[in-house]
Amino acid sequence: MKSLSRQDLGIPGCGYAAKGETVEDVKEIMFEHASLEHPDFIERTLATTLEEAEAAEAAVLGAIKDVERF
Ligand SMILES: [Zn+2]
């Protein structure tokens, strides 16, 4: 099981943690949460060059953690 929290990405004041079976699941869930609750973050993330977008993607992937299944 995979888990990713906004704190892992360095967004203060957000305790939300996305969980899913795969990295793709977690990314999708977190993107949905962020687009609802943190549109400014999404805007910042999308308003980048391809190179920066790839770096952001790598940071997200690096922040996703393996967690024990409940
Ligand atoms: Zn949040």
PDB file of the backbone (N, CA, C, O) and the ligand in Angstrom, with CONECT records:
HET     ZN  A 101       1
ATOM      1  N   MET A   1       0.848  -1.191   0.000  1.00  0.00           N
ATOM      2  CA  MET A   1       0.000   0.000   0.000  1.00  0.00           C
ATOM      3  C   MET A   1       0.882   1.240   0.000  1.00  0.00           C
ATOM      4  O   MET A   1       1.944   1.263   0.623  1.00  0.00           O
ATOM      5  N   LYS A   2       0.433   2.257  -0.700  1.00  0.00           N
ATOM      6  CA  LYS A   2       1.212   3.482  -0.810  1.00  0.00           C
ATOM      7  C   LYS A   2       0.506   4.613  -0.089  1.00  0.00           C
ATOM      8  O   LYS A   2      -0.721   4.648  -0.002  1.00  0.00           O
ATOM      9  N   SER A   3       1.302   5.536   0.424  1.00  0.00           N
ATOM     10  CA  SER A   3       0.745   6.676   1.132  1.00  0.00           C
ATOM     11  C   SER A   3       1.529   7.925   0.798  1.00  0.00           C
ATOM     12  O   SER A   3       2.750   7.886   0.650  1.00  0.00           O
ATOM     13  N   LEU A   4       0.822   9.029   0.681  1.00  0.00           N
ATOM     14  CA  LEU A   4       1.478  10.305   0.423  1.00  0.00           C
ATOM     15  C   LEU A   4       0.707  11.382   1.149  1.00  0.00           C
ATOM     16  O   LEU A   4      -0.507  11.499   0.979  1.00  0.00           O
ATOM     17  N   SER A   5       1.392  12.170   1.957  1.00  0.00           N
ATOM     18  CA  SER A   5       0.709  13.271   2.621  1.00  0.00           C
ATOM     19  C   SER A   5       1.265  14.578   2.116  1.00  0.00           C
ATOM     20  O   SER A   5       2.388  14.652   1.617  1.00  0.00           O
ATOM     21  N   ARG A   6       0.451  15.612   2.257  1.00  0.00           N
ATOM     22  CA  ARG A   6       0.872  16.934   1.826  1.00  0.00           C
ATOM     23  C   ARG A   6       2.094  17.380   2.626  1.00  0.00           C
ATOM     24  O   ARG A   6       2.941  18.120   2.125  1.00  0.00           O
ATOM     25  N   GLN A   7       2.174  16.925   3.861  1.00  0.00           N
ATOM     26  CA  GLN A   7       3.342  17.283   4.663  1.00  0.00           C
ATOM     27  C   GLN A   7       4.610  16.722   4.042  1.00  0.00           C
ATOM     28  O   GLN A   7       5.678  17.328   4.118  1.00  0.00           O
ATOM     29  N   ASP A   8       4.475  15.562   3.433  1.00  0.00           N
ATOM     30  CA  ASP A   8       5.623  14.975   2.752  1.00  0.00           C
ATOM     31  C   ASP A   8       6.100  15.889   1.641  1.00  0.00           C
ATOM     32  O   ASP A   8       7.286  15.916   1.310  1.00  0.00           O
ATOM     33  N   LEU A   9       5.169  16.637   1.066  1.00  0.00           N
ATOM     34  CA  LEU A   9       5.515  17.526  -0.032  1.00  0.00           C
ATOM     35  C   LEU A   9       5.846  18.920   0.455  1.00  0.00           C
ATOM     36  O   LEU A   9       6.180  19.788  -0.350  1.00  0.00           O
ATOM     37  N   GLY A  10       5.761  19.156   1.761  1.00  0.00           N
ATOM     38  CA  GLY A  10       6.148  20.449   2.300  1.00  0.00           C
ATOM     39  C   GLY A  10       5.059  21.492   2.239  1.00  0.00           C
ATOM     40  O   GLY A  10       5.352  22.685   2.162  1.00  0.00           O
ATOM     41  N   ILE A  11       3.801  21.067   2.272  1.00  0.00           N
ATOM     42  CA  ILE A  11       2.697  22.029   2.337  1.00  0.00           C
ATOM     43  C   ILE A  11       2.236  22.123   3.779  1.00  0.00           C
ATOM     44  O   ILE A  11       1.661  21.174   4.313  1.00  0.00           O
ATOM     45  N   PRO A  12       2.484  23.260   4.411  1.00  0.00           N
ATOM     46  CA  PRO A  12       2.113  23.388   5.821  1.00  0.00           C
ATOM     47  C   PRO A  12       0.609  23.492   5.996  1.00  0.00           C
ATOM     48  O   PRO A  12      -0.086  24.007   5.121  1.00  0.00           O
ATOM     49  N   GLY A  13       0.108  23.011   7.112  1.00  0.00           N
ATOM     50  CA  GLY A  13      -1.294  23.174   7.440  1.00  0.00           C
ATOM     51  C   GLY A  13      -2.214  22.183   6.765  1.00  0.00           C
ATOM     52  O   GLY A  13      -3.434  22.339   6.819  1.00  0.00           O
ATOM     53  N   CYS A  14      -1.666  21.183   6.140  1.00  0.00           N
ATOM     54  CA  CYS A  14      -2.506  20.167   5.512  1.00  0.00           C
ATOM     55  C   CYS A  14      -2.152  18.804   6.073  1.00  0.00           C
ATOM     56  O   CYS A  14      -1.026  18.332   5.915  1.00  0.00           O
ATOM     57  N   GLY A  15      -3.113  18.176   6.727  1.00  0.00           N
ATOM     58  CA  GLY A  15      -2.864  16.868   7.308  1.00  0.00           C
ATOM     59  C   GLY A  15      -3.371  15.738   6.464  1.00  0.00           C
ATOM     60  O   GLY A  15      -3.393  14.582   6.885  1.00  0.00           O
ATOM     61  N   TYR A  16      -3.786  16.092   5.248  1.00  0.00           N
ATOM     62  CA  TYR A  16      -4.376  15.080   4.370  1.00  0.00           C
ATOM     63  C   TYR A  16      -3.332  14.078   3.915  1.00  0.00           C
ATOM     64  O   TYR A  16      -2.209  14.447   3.572  1.00  0.00           O
ATOM     65  N   ALA A  17      -3.709  12.811   3.914  1.00  0.00           N
ATOM     66  CA  ALA A  17      -2.820  11.771   3.412  1.00  0.00           C
ATOM     67  C   ALA A  17      -3.578  10.910   2.419  1.00  0.00           C
ATOM     68  O   ALA A  17      -4.644  10.381   2.732  1.00  0.00           O
ATOM     69  N   ALA A  18      -3.037  10.772   1.247  1.00  0.00           N
ATOM     70  CA  ALA A  18      -3.651   9.926   0.226  1.00  0.00           C
ATOM     71  C   ALA A  18      -3.101   8.519   0.358  1.00  0.00           C
ATOM     72  O   ALA A  18      -1.906   8.321   0.577  1.00  0.00           O
ATOM     73  N   LYS A  19      -3.997   7.539   0.219  1.00  0.00           N
ATOM     74  CA  LYS A  19      -3.557   6.153   0.284  1.00  0.00           C
ATOM     75  C   LYS A  19      -4.141   5.384  -0.884  1.00  0.00           C
ATOM     76  O   LYS A  19      -5.279   5.618  -1.291  1.00  0.00           O
ATOM     77  N   GLY A  20      -3.371   4.486  -1.406  1.00  0.00           N
ATOM     78  CA  GLY A  20      -3.855   3.687  -2.513  1.00  0.00           C
ATOM     79  C   GLY A  20      -2.970   2.485  -2.725  1.00  0.00           C
ATOM     80  O   GLY A  20      -1.918   2.345  -2.101  1.00  0.00           O
ATOM     81  N   GLU A  21      -3.408   1.627  -3.606  1.00  0.00           N
ATOM     82  CA  GLU A  21      -2.676   0.391  -3.846  1.00  0.00           C
ATOM     83  C   GLU A  21      -1.426   0.623  -4.679  1.00  0.00           C
ATOM     84  O   GLU A  21      -0.426  -0.081  -4.534  1.00  0.00           O
ATOM     85  N   THR A  22      -1.497   1.616  -5.549  1.00  0.00           N
ATOM     86  CA  THR A  22      -0.378   1.858  -6.445  1.00  0.00           C
ATOM     87  C   THR A  22       0.025   3.325  -6.391  1.00  0.00           C
ATOM     88  O   THR A  22      -0.730   4.178  -5.921  1.00  0.00           O
ATOM     89  N   VAL A  23       1.211   3.596  -6.873  1.00  0.00           N
ATOM     90  CA  VAL A  23       1.704   4.968  -6.936  1.00  0.00           C
ATOM     91  C   VAL A  23       0.760   5.834  -7.765  1.00  0.00           C
ATOM     92  O   VAL A  23       0.489   6.983  -7.416  1.00  0.00           O
ATOM     93  N   GLU A  24       0.265   5.272  -8.862  1.00  0.00           N
ATOM     94  CA  GLU A  24      -0.660   6.027  -9.720  1.00  0.00           C
ATOM     95  C   GLU A  24      -1.940   6.384  -8.969  1.00  0.00           C
ATOM     96  O   GLU A  24      -2.442   7.502  -9.089  1.00  0.00           O
ATOM     97  N   ASP A  25      -2.466   5.433  -8.194  1.00  0.00           N
ATOM     98  CA  ASP A  25      -3.660   5.693  -7.377  1.00  0.00           C
ATOM     99  C   ASP A  25      -3.420   6.872  -6.451  1.00  0.00           C
ATOM    100  O   ASP A  25      -4.217   7.807  -6.379  1.00  0.00           O
ATOM    101  N   VAL A  26      -2.294   6.800  -5.739  1.00  0.00           N
ATOM    102  CA  VAL A  26      -1.988   7.809  -4.723  1.00  0.00           C
ATOM    103  C   VAL A  26      -1.843   9.180  -5.370  1.00  0.00           C
ATOM    104  O   VAL A  26      -2.337  10.180  -4.851  1.00  0.00           O
ATOM    105  N   LYS A  27      -1.158   9.212  -6.508  1.00  0.00           N
ATOM    106  CA  LYS A  27      -0.973  10.482  -7.208  1.00  0.00           C
ATOM    107  C   LYS A  27      -2.318  11.067  -7.622  1.00  0.00           C
ATOM    108  O   LYS A  27      -2.543  12.270  -7.492  1.00  0.00           O
ATOM    109  N   GLU A  28      -3.206  10.220  -8.117  1.00  0.00           N
ATOM    110  CA  GLU A  28      -4.508  10.678  -8.582  1.00  0.00           C
ATOM    111  C   GLU A  28      -5.338  11.222  -7.424  1.00  0.00           C
ATOM    112  O   GLU A  28      -5.962  12.278  -7.535  1.00  0.00           O
ATOM    113  N   ILE A  29      -5.337  10.486  -6.312  1.00  0.00           N
ATOM    114  CA  ILE A  29      -6.106  10.895  -5.139  1.00  0.00           C
ATOM    115  C   ILE A  29      -5.575  12.218  -4.598  1.00  0.00           C
ATOM    116  O   ILE A  29      -6.344  13.120  -4.266  1.00  0.00           O
ATOM    117  N   MET A  30      -4.255  12.320  -4.515  1.00  0.00           N
ATOM    118  CA  MET A  30      -3.677  13.534  -3.972  1.00  0.00           C
ATOM    119  C   MET A  30      -3.907  14.720  -4.907  1.00  0.00           C
ATOM    120  O   MET A  30      -4.128  15.841  -4.450  1.00  0.00           O
ATOM    121  N   PHE A  31      -3.857  14.475  -6.198  1.00  0.00           N
ATOM    122  CA  PHE A  31      -4.096  15.554  -7.156  1.00  0.00           C
ATOM    123  C   PHE A  31      -5.524  16.062  -7.011  1.00  0.00           C
ATOM    124  O   PHE A  31      -5.770  17.266  -7.078  1.00  0.00           O
ATOM    125  N   GLU A  32      -6.465  15.144  -6.812  1.00  0.00           N
ATOM    126  CA  GLU A  32      -7.858  15.527  -6.637  1.00  0.00           C
ATOM    127  C   GLU A  32      -8.025  16.387  -5.400  1.00  0.00           C
ATOM    128  O   GLU A  32      -8.688  17.423  -5.437  1.00  0.00           O
ATOM    129  N   HIS A  33      -7.415  15.948  -4.295  1.00  0.00           N
ATOM    130  CA  HIS A  33      -7.497  16.712  -3.051  1.00  0.00           C
ATOM    131  C   HIS A  33      -6.875  18.086  -3.239  1.00  0.00           C
ATOM    132  O   HIS A  33      -7.439  19.097  -2.821  1.00  0.00           O
ATOM    133  N   ALA A  34      -5.715  18.114  -3.866  1.00  0.00           N
ATOM    134  CA  ALA A  34      -4.998  19.381  -4.011  1.00  0.00           C
ATOM    135  C   ALA A  34      -5.761  20.341  -4.916  1.00  0.00           C
ATOM    136  O   ALA A  34      -5.763  21.548  -4.674  1.00  0.00           O
ATOM    137  N   SER A  35      -6.412  19.816  -5.960  1.00  0.00           N
ATOM    138  CA  SER A  35      -7.116  20.722  -6.871  1.00  0.00           C
ATOM    139  C   SER A  35      -8.344  21.316  -6.195  1.00  0.00           C
ATOM    140  O   SER A  35      -8.794  22.399  -6.568  1.00  0.00           O
ATOM    141  N   LEU A  36      -8.898  20.607  -5.190  1.00  0.00           N
ATOM    142  CA  LEU A  36     -10.041  21.133  -4.447  1.00  0.00           C
ATOM    143  C   LEU A  36      -9.594  22.076  -3.340  1.00  0.00           C
ATOM    144  O   LEU A  36     -10.168  23.151  -3.163  1.00  0.00           O
ATOM    145  N   GLU A  37      -8.560  21.669  -2.591  1.00  0.00           N
ATOM    146  CA  GLU A  37      -8.186  22.382  -1.369  1.00  0.00           C
ATOM    147  C   GLU A  37      -6.978  23.291  -1.546  1.00  0.00           C
ATOM    148  O   GLU A  37      -6.804  24.254  -0.799  1.00  0.00           O
ATOM    149  N   HIS A  38      -6.164  22.991  -2.513  1.00  0.00           N
ATOM    150  CA  HIS A  38      -4.926  23.764  -2.680  1.00  0.00           C
ATOM    151  C   HIS A  38      -4.720  24.131  -4.146  1.00  0.00           C
ATOM    152  O   HIS A  38      -3.705  23.783  -4.749  1.00  0.00           O
ATOM    153  N   PRO A  39      -5.704  24.843  -4.711  1.00  0.00           N
ATOM    154  CA  PRO A  39      -5.591  25.163  -6.138  1.00  0.00           C
ATOM    155  C   PRO A  39      -4.344  25.988  -6.447  1.00  0.00           C
ATOM    156  O   PRO A  39      -3.794  25.910  -7.545  1.00  0.00           O
ATOM    157  N   ASP A  40      -3.905  26.781  -5.467  1.00  0.00           N
ATOM    158  CA  ASP A  40      -2.699  27.587  -5.702  1.00  0.00           C
ATOM    159  C   ASP A  40      -1.484  26.699  -5.892  1.00  0.00           C
ATOM    160  O   ASP A  40      -0.594  27.002  -6.686  1.00  0.00           O
ATOM    161  N   PHE A  41      -1.459  25.589  -5.146  1.00  0.00           N
ATOM    162  CA  PHE A  41      -0.340  24.664  -5.273  1.00  0.00           C
ATOM    163  C   PHE A  41      -0.338  24.013  -6.651  1.00  0.00           C
ATOM    164  O   PHE A  41       0.708  23.867  -7.283  1.00  0.00           O
ATOM    165  N   ILE A  42      -1.521  23.626  -7.102  1.00  0.00           N
ATOM    166  CA  ILE A  42      -1.638  23.020  -8.430  1.00  0.00           C
ATOM    167  C   ILE A  42      -1.192  24.013  -9.498  1.00  0.00           C
ATOM    168  O   ILE A  42      -0.464  23.667 -10.428  1.00  0.00           O
ATOM    169  N   GLU A  43      -1.646  25.251  -9.341  1.00  0.00           N
ATOM    170  CA  GLU A  43      -1.278  26.267 -10.309  1.00  0.00           C
ATOM    171  C   GLU A  43       0.229  26.431 -10.371  1.00  0.00           C
ATOM    172  O   GLU A  43       0.824  26.499 -11.447  1.00  0.00           O
ATOM    173  N   ARG A  44       0.834  26.493  -9.189  1.00  0.00           N
ATOM    174  CA  ARG A  44       2.296  26.626  -9.127  1.00  0.00           C
ATOM    175  C   ARG A  44       2.967  25.430  -9.782  1.00  0.00           C
ATOM    176  O   ARG A  44       3.952  25.566 -10.508  1.00  0.00           O
ATOM    177  N   THR A  45       2.410  24.256  -9.509  1.00  0.00           N
ATOM    178  CA  THR A  45       3.025  23.035 -10.026  1.00  0.00           C
ATOM    179  C   THR A  45       2.901  22.946 -11.539  1.00  0.00           C
ATOM    180  O   THR A  45       3.817  22.491 -12.224  1.00  0.00           O
ATOM    181  N   LEU A  46       1.746  23.390 -12.057  1.00  0.00           N
ATOM    182  CA  LEU A  46       1.520  23.267 -13.493  1.00  0.00           C
ATOM    183  C   LEU A  46       2.194  24.380 -14.283  1.00  0.00           C
ATOM    184  O   LEU A  46       2.545  24.205 -15.450  1.00  0.00           O
ATOM    185  N   ALA A  47       2.374  25.542 -13.622  1.00  0.00           N
ATOM    186  CA  ALA A  47       2.969  26.679 -14.325  1.00  0.00           C
ATOM    187  C   ALA A  47       4.480  26.583 -14.278  1.00  0.00           C
ATOM    188  O   ALA A  47       5.163  27.455 -13.741  1.00  0.00           O
ATOM    189  N   THR A  48       4.981  25.518 -14.844  1.00  0.00           N
ATOM    190  CA  THR A  48       6.412  25.302 -14.818  1.00  0.00           C
ATOM    191  C   THR A  48       6.872  24.828 -16.181  1.00  0.00           C
ATOM    192  O   THR A  48       6.066  24.490 -17.048  1.00  0.00           O
ATOM    193  N   THR A  49       8.138  24.810 -16.348  1.00  0.00           N
ATOM    194  CA  THR A  49       8.692  24.226 -17.563  1.00  0.00           C
ATOM    195  C   THR A  49       8.607  22.703 -17.467  1.00  0.00           C
ATOM    196  O   THR A  49       8.346  22.156 -16.396  1.00  0.00           O
ATOM    197  N   LEU A  50       8.822  22.042 -18.564  1.00  0.00           N
ATOM    198  CA  LEU A  50       8.795  20.582 -18.565  1.00  0.00           C
ATOM    199  C   LEU A  50       9.838  20.031 -17.600  1.00  0.00           C
ATOM    200  O   LEU A  50       9.598  19.051 -16.894  1.00  0.00           O
ATOM    201  N   GLU A  51      10.990  20.675 -17.582  1.00  0.00           N
ATOM    202  CA  GLU A  51      12.062  20.224 -16.702  1.00  0.00           C
ATOM    203  C   GLU A  51      11.637  20.318 -15.243  1.00  0.00           C
ATOM    204  O   GLU A  51      11.864  19.399 -14.457  1.00  0.00           O
ATOM    205  N   GLU A  52      11.005  21.465 -14.885  1.00  0.00           N
ATOM    206  CA  GLU A  52      10.551  21.649 -13.514  1.00  0.00           C
ATOM    207  C   GLU A  52       9.425  20.687 -13.190  1.00  0.00           C
ATOM    208  O   GLU A  52       9.337  20.178 -12.073  1.00  0.00           O
ATOM    209  N   ALA A  53       8.565  20.437 -14.167  1.00  0.00           N
ATOM    210  CA  ALA A  53       7.474  19.496 -13.944  1.00  0.00           C
ATOM    211  C   ALA A  53       8.018  18.097 -13.663  1.00  0.00           C
ATOM    212  O   ALA A  53       7.488  17.363 -12.829  1.00  0.00           O
ATOM    213  N   GLU A  54       9.077  17.749 -14.370  1.00  0.00           N
ATOM    214  CA  GLU A  54       9.683  16.438 -14.140  1.00  0.00           C
ATOM    215  C   GLU A  54      10.319  16.362 -12.759  1.00  0.00           C
ATOM    216  O   GLU A  54      10.256  15.328 -12.095  1.00  0.00           O
ATOM    217  N   ALA A  55      10.933  17.466 -12.331  1.00  0.00           N
ATOM    218  CA  ALA A  55      11.524  17.509 -10.996  1.00  0.00           C
ATOM    219  C   ALA A  55      10.437  17.404  -9.938  1.00  0.00           C
ATOM    220  O   ALA A  55      10.615  16.721  -8.929  1.00  0.00           O
ATOM    221  N   ALA A  56       9.298  18.084 -10.161  1.00  0.00           N
ATOM    222  CA  ALA A  56       8.183  18.021  -9.218  1.00  0.00           C
ATOM    223  C   ALA A  56       7.632  16.606  -9.155  1.00  0.00           C
ATOM    224  O   ALA A  56       7.307  16.100  -8.081  1.00  0.00           O
ATOM    225  N   GLU A  57       7.531  15.981 -10.302  1.00  0.00           N
ATOM    226  CA  GLU A  57       7.047  14.605 -10.365  1.00  0.00           C
ATOM    227  C   GLU A  57       7.973  13.682  -9.572  1.00  0.00           C
ATOM    228  O   GLU A  57       7.516  12.813  -8.830  1.00  0.00           O
ATOM    229  N   ALA A  58       9.278  13.883  -9.740  1.00  0.00           N
ATOM    230  CA  ALA A  58      10.247  13.058  -9.018  1.00  0.00           C
ATOM    231  C   ALA A  58      10.116  13.267  -7.521  1.00  0.00           C
ATOM    232  O   ALA A  58      10.245  12.324  -6.740  1.00  0.00           O
ATOM    233  N   ALA A  59       9.853  14.529  -7.117  1.00  0.00           N
ATOM    234  CA  ALA A  59       9.696  14.831  -5.691  1.00  0.00           C
ATOM    235  C   ALA A  59       8.466  14.127  -5.136  1.00  0.00           C
ATOM    236  O   ALA A  59       8.492  13.597  -4.025  1.00  0.00           O
ATOM    237  N   VAL A  60       7.381  14.125  -5.923  1.00  0.00           N
ATOM    238  CA  VAL A  60       6.157  13.451  -5.492  1.00  0.00           C
ATOM    239  C   VAL A  60       6.407  11.955  -5.350  1.00  0.00           C
ATOM    240  O   VAL A  60       6.035  11.343  -4.349  1.00  0.00           O
ATOM    241  N   LEU A  61       7.038  11.383  -6.356  1.00  0.00           N
ATOM    242  CA  LEU A  61       7.305   9.943  -6.311  1.00  0.00           C
ATOM    243  C   LEU A  61       8.203   9.602  -5.133  1.00  0.00           C
ATOM    244  O   LEU A  61       8.024   8.572  -4.482  1.00  0.00           O
ATOM    245  N   GLY A  62       9.181  10.482  -4.859  1.00  0.00           N
ATOM    246  CA  GLY A  62      10.092  10.240  -3.744  1.00  0.00           C
ATOM    247  C   GLY A  62       9.402  10.335  -2.402  1.00  0.00           C
ATOM    248  O   GLY A  62       9.841   9.731  -1.424  1.00  0.00           O
ATOM    249  N   ALA A  63       8.288  11.116  -2.355  1.00  0.00           N
ATOM    250  CA  ALA A  63       7.597  11.338  -1.080  1.00  0.00           C
ATOM    251  C   ALA A  63       6.587  10.239  -0.787  1.00  0.00           C
ATOM    252  O   ALA A  63       6.131  10.093   0.347  1.00  0.00           O
ATOM    253  N   ILE A  64       6.239   9.467  -1.809  1.00  0.00           N
ATOM    254  CA  ILE A  64       5.275   8.383  -1.600  1.00  0.00           C
ATOM    255  C   ILE A  64       5.943   7.268  -0.817  1.00  0.00           C
ATOM    256  O   ILE A  64       7.026   6.797  -1.166  1.00  0.00           O
ATOM    257  N   LYS A  65       5.269   6.858   0.253  1.00  0.00           N
ATOM    258  CA  LYS A  65       5.854   5.875   1.151  1.00  0.00           C
ATOM    259  C   LYS A  65       5.081   4.566   1.089  1.00  0.00           C
ATOM    260  O   LYS A  65       3.874   4.536   0.852  1.00  0.00           O
ATOM    261  N   ASP A  66       5.805   3.510   1.307  1.00  0.00           N
ATOM    262  CA  ASP A  66       5.156   2.224   1.489  1.00  0.00           C
ATOM    263  C   ASP A  66       4.644   2.148   2.908  1.00  0.00           C
ATOM    264  O   ASP A  66       5.384   2.427   3.851  1.00  0.00           O
ATOM    265  N   VAL A  67       3.386   1.773   3.075  1.00  0.00           N
ATOM    266  CA  VAL A  67       2.828   1.631   4.410  1.00  0.00           C
ATOM    267  C   VAL A  67       2.208   0.241   4.531  1.00  0.00           C
ATOM    268  O   VAL A  67       1.877  -0.415   3.543  1.00  0.00           O
ATOM    269  N   GLU A  68       2.071  -0.172   5.779  1.00  0.00           N
ATOM    270  CA  GLU A  68       1.455  -1.469   6.020  1.00  0.00           C
ATOM    271  C   GLU A  68      -0.022  -1.411   5.667  1.00  0.00           C
ATOM    272  O   GLU A  68      -0.703  -0.426   5.952  1.00  0.00           O
ATOM    273  N   ARG A  69      -0.498  -2.459   5.056  1.00  0.00           N
ATOM    274  CA  ARG A  69      -1.930  -2.550   4.780  1.00  0.00           C
ATOM    275  C   ARG A  69      -2.681  -2.755   6.081  1.00  0.00           C
ATOM    276  O   ARG A  69      -2.231  -3.490   6.960  1.00  0.00           O
ATOM    277  N   PHE A  70      -3.840  -2.095   6.200  1.00  0.00           N
ATOM    278  CA  PHE A  70      -4.619  -2.229   7.446  1.00  0.00           C
ATOM    279  C   PHE A  70      -5.224  -3.621   7.547  1.00  0.00           C
ATOM    280  O   PHE A  70      -5.912  -3.926   8.521  1.00  0.00           O
TER     281      PHE A  70
HETATM  282 ZN    ZN A 101      -4.991  19.542   2.083  1.00  0.00          ZN2+
END
